[in-house]
Amino acid sequence: MSEKQIYIVLKRNNDRVVDYALSTTEIDQIWIDERFKSNKETEDESATQTDDESKEGKENGDVPPYPLTFGDVEEAFAQAMLMYRKSVVETISLAPILATVRLNQSIDNLTKKRGEKLPGLSNGEIEVFTLPHHAGYSINRHVDESSALVDGALHLPKIATIGIISSYDAILTDLLRVIFLSKPETIFTSEREIKFSELVRFNSIEAARESIVNNEIESVVRRSHHDQFFWMEKRFGMLLREGLDIWPDFIELCERRNLLTHTGGVVSDQYLQNCADYGRNSVFKVGEKLNVDLDYLVKSIGIITEIGCKLIHTMWRKFAPDQRSDADSHLNGFGMDLIAAKEFDTAIKILEFGVNQKQHSSDLCRRMMVVNLANALKLGGNLDRCNRVLSKHDWSATSYQFQICVAAVRDNFEEVCRFLKMGEDVTGITPSNFRDWPVFLEARKQQMVQEAFETVFGEELFRSEAEPSKD
């Protein structure tokens, strides 16, 4: 369930989409005009601004630093994790296959171009060719190139594992920047001093402040990942590791990344000691080489997704309590996206974290998280916990929108059909809601539900792409 609409605006040129914009709030013509300024106007403005003017503008604070809000950080993090879950994992999965296909195609092309087929030995699936002796060099070159691709593909999980920690570091940098800029008192304490000789180097107080912020962030990010948490707990007065069951796995991942970066994966005393200190005893011995395969990378993505999301939202709630409605909506949406991606274990952890927050913007939003948590538990195969989560709440007095969702999670498809037939004006469920919300994943597979949907909305549930929706 989600309580927001999303708006997408497409800019076309000769029926081809050349740009687009998304908004989670209602838009108007002024918003559209502002978002889609002509490229020529933008280019002209850029052309009239010299490098010196651009530099001066940034130093004077005319160009605000990115990110501006906690929401910016959360959205950037969600996109980064989506990239790793989809693009990176899928690319690595296909890389060995593509390398083999490329080798076969190269050999086939070379053979057909320079070889002569021997009909007497060629039959069915087998074809035999003769080639000039010196063509063997070309064949060996193709084999070596393709073998290098296969070998390279085997190293991609290791490279991606190093990269995902770098992505986490970048998000932490952005998160600290938002905290320091939104709550300057967390960094500009009465004890902090800046020498006059340093101050005169800056053109403005704003430039000096930006330098101090950057230096503070750099000093934090340079620490080990466990020291970063200790620093944040002390500076911000928070217990960030309390109840964080993923902490030992996070430490092992960070320590393994250090080995991959500095020793090629060879186990060191420091790796074993740090893992043991934070609850993760290792079966490896000094001098052994750690392996990183696709399964480990997938697990690593789940670890960073969980710890990064929880860290961002913990800080968001502490330092911007007036934004709790946006924070709750983002967190619920994060969980829904994970369910849609079939990352049920991570979705459960994120949504449990959301449900168990001490304060929510509304009971409505909390119940959304409860329903989505129950759905993640069901789809993850834990029906008992799913039913226990739902049974803790009375749904009879809630809106029909909640009741149809609860019925869907409980696989009560007759009830789903009954609510559907009440109509969109009563339930608040649009065709798009029913097609897109993960809570209806199993219901959409049922023939009786598909028929009820078509009866109510006048269109097939699984319509063709060319067929317009009546939303």
C-alpha positions as CSV (number, residue, x, y, z in Angstrom):
1,M,0.0,0.0,0.0
2,S,1.1,3.6,-0.7
3,E,-0.7,6.8,0.1
4,K,0.9,8.9,-2.7
5,Q,0.4,9.4,-6.4
6,I,3.3,9.7,-8.7
7,Y,3.4,12.1,-11.7
8,I,5.5,11.5,-14.8
9,V,5.9,14.2,-17.5
10,L,7.3,13.2,-20.8
11,K,8.9,15.6,-23.3
12,R,8.7,14.4,-26.9
13,N,10.4,15.3,-30.1
14,N,8.8,13.7,-33.2
15,D,7.1,11.1,-31.1
16,R,10.4,10.2,-29.4
17,V,10.8,10.7,-25.6
18,V,13.8,13.0,-25.2
19,D,13.4,13.9,-21.5
20,Y,11.2,13.1,-18.5
21,A,10.5,14.3,-15.0
22,L,9.0,12.6,-11.9
23,S,7.2,14.1,-9.0
24,T,5.5,12.7,-5.9
25,T,3.5,15.9,-5.4
26,E,0.8,17.5,-7.6
27,I,2.2,19.5,-10.4
28,D,1.0,22.5,-12.4
29,Q,2.0,24.3,-15.6
30,I,4.5,26.5,-13.8
31,W,6.2,23.4,-12.5
32,I,6.4,22.0,-16.0
33,D,7.6,25.2,-17.5
34,E,10.3,25.5,-14.9
35,R,11.4,21.8,-15.2
36,F,11.5,21.8,-19.0
37,K,13.4,25.0,-19.9
38,S,14.7,24.8,-23.5
39,N,18.1,23.2,-23.9
40,K,19.1,26.3,-25.9
41,E,18.3,28.6,-23.1
42,T,20.3,26.4,-20.7
43,E,23.2,26.2,-23.1
44,D,23.2,30.0,-23.7
45,E,23.3,30.6,-19.9
46,S,26.2,28.2,-19.5
47,A,28.0,29.8,-22.4
48,T,27.8,33.3,-20.9
49,Q,29.2,32.2,-17.6
50,T,33.0,32.0,-17.4
51,D,34.9,29.5,-15.3
52,D,35.8,32.3,-12.9
53,E,32.2,33.3,-12.5
54,S,31.2,29.7,-11.9
55,K,33.9,29.3,-9.3
56,E,33.0,32.6,-7.6
57,G,29.3,31.6,-7.5
58,K,30.1,28.3,-5.7
59,E,32.4,30.0,-3.2
60,N,29.7,32.6,-2.4
61,G,27.2,29.8,-1.8
62,D,25.1,30.7,-4.9
63,V,25.1,27.0,-6.0
64,P,23.8,24.9,-3.1
65,P,25.7,21.7,-2.5
66,Y,24.1,18.4,-3.2
67,P,22.3,16.8,-1.4
68,L,19.9,19.3,0.1
69,T,17.7,17.0,2.2
70,F,17.5,13.6,3.9
71,G,15.0,12.6,1.2
72,D,17.7,13.3,-1.4
73,V,20.1,11.0,0.4
74,E,17.5,8.2,0.8
75,E,16.5,8.3,-2.9
76,A,20.1,8.3,-4.1
77,F,20.8,5.3,-1.8
78,A,17.8,3.5,-3.0
79,Q,18.8,4.0,-6.7
80,A,22.3,2.8,-6.0
81,M,21.1,-0.4,-4.3
82,L,18.7,-0.9,-7.2
83,M,21.5,-0.6,-9.7
84,Y,23.5,-3.3,-7.8
85,R,20.6,-5.6,-7.4
86,K,19.5,-5.4,-11.0
87,S,22.1,-4.1,-13.4
88,V,25.3,-5.3,-11.7
89,V,24.1,-8.7,-10.6
90,E,22.4,-9.5,-13.9
91,T,25.5,-8.3,-15.9
92,I,27.8,-10.5,-13.8
93,S,25.5,-13.5,-14.2
94,L,25.5,-13.1,-17.9
95,A,29.1,-12.2,-18.4
96,P,30.5,-15.8,-18.7
97,I,27.7,-16.8,-21.0
98,L,28.3,-13.8,-23.2
99,A,32.0,-14.4,-23.3
100,T,31.4,-18.0,-24.5
101,V,28.9,-16.8,-27.1
102,R,31.3,-14.3,-28.4
103,L,34.1,-16.9,-28.7
104,N,31.7,-19.3,-30.6
105,Q,30.6,-16.5,-33.0
106,S,34.2,-15.4,-33.6
107,I,35.3,-18.9,-34.5
108,D,32.2,-19.4,-36.7
109,N,32.8,-16.2,-38.6
110,L,36.5,-16.9,-39.1
111,T,35.8,-20.4,-40.2
112,K,33.1,-19.4,-42.7
113,K,35.2,-16.6,-44.1
114,R,38.6,-18.4,-44.5
115,G,37.7,-22.1,-44.3
116,E,36.6,-24.7,-46.8
117,K,33.9,-27.1,-45.8
118,L,34.5,-30.8,-46.1
119,P,31.1,-32.3,-47.1
120,G,32.2,-35.9,-46.5
121,L,32.9,-35.3,-42.8
122,S,30.1,-32.8,-42.2
123,N,26.7,-34.1,-41.2
124,G,23.9,-33.0,-39.0
125,E,25.2,-30.8,-36.2
126,I,28.9,-31.4,-37.1
127,E,30.6,-29.3,-39.7
128,V,34.3,-29.8,-40.7
129,F,36.4,-27.1,-42.4
130,T,40.0,-26.8,-43.5
131,L,41.8,-23.6,-43.0
132,P,45.3,-22.3,-43.9
133,H,47.9,-23.1,-41.4
134,H,48.6,-19.5,-40.5
135,A,44.8,-19.1,-39.6
136,G,45.6,-20.9,-36.4
137,Y,47.1,-17.7,-35.1
138,S,43.8,-15.9,-35.5
139,I,41.9,-18.7,-33.9
140,N,44.3,-18.7,-30.9
141,R,43.9,-15.0,-30.6
142,H,40.1,-15.2,-30.4
143,V,40.4,-18.0,-27.9
144,D,42.8,-16.0,-25.7
145,E,40.5,-12.9,-25.9
146,S,37.4,-14.8,-25.0
147,S,39.2,-16.7,-22.2
148,A,40.3,-13.3,-20.8
149,L,36.7,-12.2,-20.8
150,V,35.6,-15.4,-18.9
151,D,38.4,-14.9,-16.4
152,G,37.5,-11.3,-16.1
153,A,33.9,-12.2,-15.4
154,L,35.0,-14.4,-12.5
155,H,36.6,-11.3,-10.9
156,L,33.5,-9.1,-11.4
157,P,31.9,-10.1,-8.0
158,K,35.1,-9.0,-6.2
159,I,35.2,-5.7,-8.1
160,A,31.5,-5.1,-7.4
161,T,31.9,-6.0,-3.7
162,I,34.6,-3.3,-3.4
163,G,32.3,-0.9,-5.3
164,I,29.3,-1.4,-3.0
165,I,31.4,-0.3,0.0
166,S,32.5,2.7,-1.9
167,S,28.8,3.5,-2.7
168,Y,28.1,3.2,1.0
169,D,30.9,5.6,1.8
170,A,29.6,8.1,-0.7
171,I,26.1,7.9,0.9
172,L,27.5,8.4,4.4
173,T,29.3,11.5,3.1
174,D,26.1,12.9,1.8
175,L,24.2,12.0,5.0
176,L,26.8,13.7,7.2
177,R,26.6,16.8,5.0
178,V,22.9,17.1,5.3
179,I,23.2,16.7,9.1
180,F,25.9,19.3,9.4
181,L,24.1,21.8,7.2
182,S,20.7,21.3,8.8
183,K,22.0,21.2,12.4
184,P,25.2,23.3,12.4
185,E,25.5,23.0,16.2
186,T,26.6,19.4,15.7
187,I,29.8,20.6,14.2
188,F,30.2,24.3,15.2
189,T,30.6,23.8,18.9
190,S,32.0,26.4,21.3
191,E,35.2,24.5,21.5
192,R,35.9,24.6,17.7
193,E,38.5,27.3,16.8
194,I,39.7,28.5,13.4
195,K,42.9,30.6,13.1
196,F,42.7,34.0,11.6
197,S,45.4,33.0,9.1
198,E,43.2,30.3,7.9
199,L,40.0,32.4,7.8
200,V,41.5,35.1,5.6
201,R,42.0,32.5,2.8
202,F,38.3,32.4,2.2
203,N,36.2,34.9,0.3
204,S,33.3,34.6,2.7
205,I,32.1,33.1,6.0
206,E,30.0,30.6,4.0
207,A,33.1,29.4,2.2
208,A,34.9,29.0,5.5
209,R,32.0,27.0,6.9
210,E,31.9,24.8,3.8
211,S,35.6,24.0,4.3
212,I,35.1,23.1,7.9
213,V,32.2,20.8,7.0
214,N,34.2,19.1,4.2
215,N,37.2,18.6,6.5
216,E,35.0,17.1,9.3
217,I,33.3,14.8,6.9
218,E,36.6,13.7,5.4
219,S,38.0,13.0,8.9
220,V,35.0,10.7,9.7
221,V,35.0,8.8,6.3
222,R,38.7,8.1,6.7
223,R,38.1,6.1,9.8
224,S,37.4,2.4,9.8
225,H,33.7,1.6,9.4
226,H,33.2,0.4,13.0
227,D,35.0,3.6,14.2
228,Q,32.6,5.7,12.1
229,F,29.7,4.2,14.0
230,F,31.4,4.9,17.3
231,W,32.0,8.5,16.3
232,M,28.4,9.0,15.2
233,E,27.1,7.5,18.4
234,K,29.2,9.8,20.5
235,R,28.8,12.9,18.5
236,F,25.0,12.6,18.0
237,G,24.2,10.9,21.3
238,M,22.6,7.8,19.7
239,L,22.8,4.0,20.1
240,L,23.0,3.1,16.4
241,R,24.1,-0.5,16.9
242,E,21.4,-1.5,19.5
243,G,19.3,-4.3,18.0
244,L,21.4,-4.2,14.8
245,D,21.7,-7.9,14.2
246,I,23.4,-7.4,10.8
247,W,26.4,-5.6,12.5
248,P,28.8,-8.6,12.6
249,D,28.1,-9.3,8.9
250,F,28.6,-5.6,8.1
251,I,32.0,-5.7,9.8
252,E,33.1,-8.9,8.0
253,L,32.1,-7.4,4.7
254,C,34.1,-4.2,5.3
255,E,37.1,-6.1,6.5
256,R,36.9,-8.4,3.5
257,R,36.8,-5.4,1.2
258,N,39.9,-4.1,2.9
259,L,41.6,-7.4,2.1
260,L,40.5,-7.4,-1.5
261,T,41.8,-3.9,-1.9
262,H,45.1,-4.2,-0.2
263,T,46.1,-7.9,-0.2
264,G,44.2,-9.4,-3.0
265,G,42.0,-11.3,-0.5
266,V,44.7,-12.9,1.6
267,V,43.6,-13.3,5.2
268,S,45.5,-11.3,7.8
269,D,45.6,-11.2,11.6
270,Q,43.8,-7.9,11.6
271,Y,40.9,-9.3,9.6
272,L,40.4,-12.2,12.0
273,Q,40.8,-10.0,15.1
274,N,38.3,-7.3,13.9
275,C,35.8,-9.9,12.9
276,A,36.1,-11.7,16.3
277,D,35.9,-8.4,18.2
278,Y,32.5,-7.7,16.7
279,G,30.9,-11.1,16.9
280,R,31.9,-12.8,13.7
281,N,34.4,-15.7,14.3
282,S,36.0,-16.7,11.0
283,V,36.8,-20.2,9.8
284,F,39.7,-18.9,7.8
285,K,43.4,-18.9,8.7
286,V,46.1,-16.3,8.1
287,G,47.5,-16.7,4.6
288,E,44.4,-18.3,3.1
289,K,42.7,-16.5,0.2
290,L,39.1,-15.4,0.5
291,N,36.8,-16.1,-2.4
292,V,34.1,-13.7,-3.6
293,D,31.4,-15.2,-5.8
294,L,28.1,-14.0,-7.0
295,D,26.3,-15.4,-4.0
296,Y,28.5,-13.4,-1.6
297,L,27.9,-10.3,-3.7
298,V,24.1,-10.7,-3.5
299,K,24.4,-11.2,0.3
300,S,26.6,-8.1,0.5
301,I,24.0,-6.0,-1.3
302,G,21.4,-7.1,1.2
303,I,23.7,-6.2,4.1
304,I,24.5,-2.7,2.8
305,T,20.8,-2.1,1.8
306,E,19.7,-2.9,5.4
307,I,22.4,-1.0,7.3
308,G,22.3,2.0,5.0
309,C,18.6,2.4,5.0
310,K,18.4,2.0,8.8
311,L,21.2,4.6,9.3
312,I,19.6,7.2,7.0
313,H,16.2,6.8,8.5
314,T,17.5,6.9,12.1
315,M,19.3,10.2,11.4
316,W,16.3,11.6,9.4
317,R,14.0,11.0,12.3
318,K,16.4,12.5,14.9
319,F,17.4,15.6,13.0
320,A,14.2,16.4,11.1
321,P,11.3,15.2,13.2
322,D,9.0,17.7,11.4
323,Q,9.6,15.5,8.2
324,R,8.4,12.3,9.8
325,S,5.5,12.0,7.3
326,D,8.0,12.0,4.3
327,A,10.3,9.7,6.2
328,D,7.6,7.2,6.9
329,S,6.4,7.3,3.3
330,H,9.9,6.8,1.9
331,L,10.6,3.9,4.3
332,N,7.3,2.2,3.4
333,G,8.1,2.7,-0.3
334,F,11.6,1.3,0.2
335,G,10.0,-1.9,1.6
336,M,7.5,-2.1,-1.2
337,D,10.3,-1.8,-3.8
338,L,12.2,-4.7,-2.1
339,I,9.1,-6.8,-2.2
340,A,8.6,-6.1,-5.9
341,A,12.2,-7.1,-6.5
342,K,11.5,-10.3,-4.5
343,E,14.1,-9.4,-1.9
344,F,11.8,-10.6,0.8
345,D,14.3,-11.1,3.7
346,T,15.7,-7.6,3.4
347,A,12.1,-6.2,2.9
348,I,11.1,-7.9,6.2
349,K,14.0,-6.3,8.1
350,I,13.3,-2.8,6.7
351,L,9.6,-3.0,7.3
352,E,10.0,-4.4,10.8
353,F,12.4,-1.5,11.5
354,G,9.6,0.9,10.3
355,V,6.8,-0.8,12.2
356,N,8.8,-0.8,15.4
357,Q,9.6,3.0,15.4
358,K,8.5,4.7,18.6
359,Q,6.6,7.4,16.7
360,H,4.9,7.5,13.3
361,S,3.5,10.4,11.4
362,S,0.1,8.7,11.5
363,D,-1.6,5.4,12.3
364,L,-2.5,5.2,8.6
365,C,1.2,5.0,7.6
366,R,2.1,2.6,10.3
367,R,-0.7,0.2,9.2
368,M,0.6,0.4,5.6
369,M,3.9,-0.8,6.9
370,V,2.2,-3.6,8.9
371,V,0.3,-4.8,5.8
372,N,3.5,-4.7,3.6
373,L,5.5,-6.5,6.3
374,A,2.8,-9.2,6.5
375,N,2.9,-9.5,2.7
376,A,6.7,-9.8,2.7
377,L,6.5,-12.6,5.4
378,K,3.9,-14.5,3.3
379,L,5.8,-14.2,0.1
380,G,9.0,-15.2,1.9
381,G,7.3,-18.4,3.1
382,N,6.6,-17.5,6.7
383,L,2.8,-17.8,6.9
384,D,2.6,-18.2,10.6
385,R,4.4,-14.9,11.3
386,C,2.4,-13.2,8.6
387,N,-0.9,-14.2,10.3
388,R,0.5,-13.2,13.7
389,V,1.4,-9.7,12.5
390,L,-2.0,-9.1,11.0
391,S,-3.9,-10.6,14.0
392,K,-2.3,-8.0,16.3
393,H,-4.5,-5.3,14.7
394,D,-8.3,-4.8,14.3
395,W,-8.9,-4.2,10.6
396,S,-12.7,-4.2,10.7
397,A,-12.9,-0.4,11.4
398,T,-10.3,0.5,8.8
399,S,-11.1,1.7,5.3
400,Y,-12.1,-0.6,2.5
401,Q,-8.7,0.0,1.0
402,F,-7.0,-1.6,4.0
403,Q,-9.5,-4.4,4.2
404,I,-9.0,-5.5,0.6
405,C,-5.3,-5.4,1.1
406,V,-5.5,-7.5,4.2
407,A,-7.8,-10.0,2.4
408,A,-5.2,-10.2,-0.4
409,V,-2.4,-10.9,2.0
410,R,-4.5,-13.6,3.7
411,D,-5.2,-15.1,0.2
412,N,-8.9,-14.6,0.8
413,F,-9.6,-14.1,-2.9
414,E,-13.4,-14.3,-2.6
415,E,-13.2,-11.3,-0.2
416,V,-10.8,-9.5,-2.7
417,C,-13.4,-10.0,-5.4
418,R,-16.2,-8.7,-3.1
419,F,-14.3,-5.5,-2.3
420,L,-13.3,-5.0,-5.9
421,K,-17.0,-5.1,-7.0
422,M,-17.7,-2.2,-4.6
423,G,-16.0,0.0,-7.1
424,E,-13.1,2.4,-7.1
425,D,-15.1,5.2,-5.5
426,V,-15.8,3.1,-2.5
427,T,-12.5,1.2,-2.1
428,G,-10.1,3.8,-3.4
429,I,-8.4,1.1,-5.4
430,T,-7.6,2.2,-9.0
431,P,-6.6,-0.2,-11.9
432,S,-3.1,1.0,-11.5
433,N,-3.1,0.3,-7.8
434,F,-4.2,-3.3,-8.4
435,R,-1.7,-3.9,-11.1
436,D,1.3,-2.4,-9.3
437,W,1.0,-2.9,-5.6
438,P,3.0,-6.0,-4.4
439,V,0.2,-6.7,-1.9
440,F,-1.9,-8.0,-4.8
441,L,0.8,-10.2,-6.3
442,E,-0.9,-13.5,-5.6
443,A,-4.4,-12.2,-6.1
444,R,-3.6,-11.1,-9.6
445,K,-2.9,-14.7,-10.5
446,Q,-6.4,-15.9,-9.7
447,Q,-8.9,-16.3,-12.5
448,M,-11.9,-15.2,-10.3
449,V,-10.0,-12.0,-9.4
450,Q,-9.1,-11.3,-13.1
451,E,-12.7,-11.7,-14.0
452,A,-13.9,-9.4,-11.2
453,F,-11.3,-6.8,-12.2
454,E,-12.5,-6.8,-15.8
455,T,-16.1,-6.5,-14.7
456,V,-15.4,-3.5,-12.5
457,F,-13.0,-1.6,-14.6
458,G,-14.0,-2.7,-18.1
459,E,-10.5,-3.8,-19.1
460,E,-8.4,-6.9,-18.8
461,L,-6.1,-7.0,-15.8
462,F,-3.2,-8.0,-18.0
463,R,-3.9,-5.7,-20.9
464,S,-1.5,-5.2,-23.9
465,E,0.9,-2.4,-23.8
466,A,-0.9,-0.6,-26.7
467,E,-4.2,-0.6,-24.8
468,P,-4.7,2.6,-22.8
469,S,-5.6,2.4,-19.1
470,K,-8.7,4.1,-17.7
471,D,-6.9,5.2,-14.5
